Amino acid sequence: MMDLFRMEAETQVAVLNENILVLENNPNSPAELESLMRAAHSLKGAARIVGIDAAVQIAHVMEDCFVAAQLGTIALDSPEKIDIMLRAIDLLSRISQIHETEIENWFPAHLSEVESLKASILAIINQELDVTAISEPTATETNVTLEIEIPQDIALENHLILPADALEAEPAAVDPPQEILPILSEIESSEISTIEADLPMLALFSGGSRSSIDPVASKFTGTEKSSRSLLRYRLTN
């Protein structure tokens, strides 16, 4: 008997799928609505013969829905309504593929799905369908901020601006070597960006030592502090 039901279900599911899609563009087509109603009616009868109550219930409300559409009481005229009917057709197809030994356990496990589809189809019939309740959830954009800790020596070398608490303590102010003072007096604050290129030369004037270059940084204040990362350039002997 189950083999006969599967054959009938396969035939009627194909009819349902073919005709329901036509309603998307022509929801009042008499020929398609007639075919849909008859297919649902046949499936209901076949399911009742083999005792598959879930299929009987779904096919029954589908038949009622198509009859209401034939009478002009309702119209299957929206993607949401068509989607509900397609889900019902898919459920009937899945039920027809269940092995006989699993039928008894299948219905209790899928009761909520069956009841949900029945309620949705009845809502179409009663013109109470809430589209917002069945619409697919939209993806929510989430802003993710990644915090990456950059070693200070790499940041300074590449002129990246670090938070104040990430910088080393400012060295104590000391008088720069006399050899560098004439050069500093010629540097305008608007030309701070060129200091990076001049540091190697400054190092030569001061003997190339780290201790000779560091005091230069402490002499810059105000707008010049925006270029502190350049002045904190470290030279090795």
Secondary structure, 3 states (H helix, E strand, C coil): CHHHHHHHHHHHHHHHHHHHHHCCCCCCCHHHHHHHHHHHHHHHHHHHHHCCHHHHHHHHHHHHHHHHHHHCCCCCCCHHHHHHHHHHHHHHHHHHCCCHHHHHHHHHHCHHHHHHHHHHHHHHHCCCCCHHHHCCCCCCCCCCCCCCCCCHHHHHHCCCCCCHHHCCCCCCCCCCCCCCHHHHCCCCHHHHHHHHHHHHHHHHHCCCCHHHHHHHHCCCCHHHHHHHHHHCCCCCC
